[in-house]
């Protein structure tokens, strides 16, 4: 059933042991929302623990309490009475679902959420899941400490391209302003998020030598193959190197993760890339979406270009 914000808060109030999670390939919004929510729940006296079934990007390791996030081990169980899934539908949490049989409360802002659970709070007009977490903290009368504020601000800032994307609303700026009053320093967050290792900078050069234009320049594609993937710490921001091309309406990045596992990222200026991602088993927003493809990089490239040919 679709919950209201008040009903969502009530569900969290009545639970005692809460397992918190987000999608694989976690970004700033996934990590910011889970960390902020976990701190808020602990403030209320709850037992709360975050599990995410993936590596964490190095440029987000500055987030408060991120070292407490666990990755599920084979056969591990977690004694929870509620599984809180943030910033995604439950089909993208992988092995975390095996940790517990507890009922799910799903909080998301992606229009492609398929409403797979009994209890869903969906706000597709929110610029980030962290916007919803901010409102939940207010609804729960939780003190928004500086640590909580930093996590929420980071999620909002990264999901809006630091307030550049069309998803940014007046409400987004109002919330960001309130977070600054809670102690967030925007320059600190942006410097940390934009920090890259020496290897990452090398990867930028390699990636820019490994991209192509399609459909008369309307589509720009970047490829992170197995060799490049060996030295990359994070691919965050790489797609922005090609999304700025003047003729390109759609930019995509295909990244080798492991044998027959490819991560797809899509960005656009006009085309609804969430439709494209859904056709490939993924989802997301109208202007930013993605999918996980269980095939080789060559096969993923072929499939994606065939799908894009329906639009160009």
Secondary structure, DSSP 8 states (H G I E B T S, - for coil): -B--HHHHHHHHHH-SEEEEE--SS--HHHHHHHHHHHHHHHHTT-EEEEB-SS---GGGTTSTTGGG-B---TT-----SEEEEESS-GGGSGGGGGG----EEEEE--TT----SSEEEE-TTSSSHHHHHHHHHHHTT----HHHHHHHHHHHHHHTTTTTSTT--HHHHHHHHHHHHTT--HHHHHHHHH---HHHHHHHHHHHTSEEEEGGGTEEEEEE-HHHHTT-S--TTTTHHHHT-TT-SEEEEEEEEETTEEEEEEEESSS-HHHHHHHTT-EE-SSEEEEEE-S-HHHHHHHHHHHHTTT-
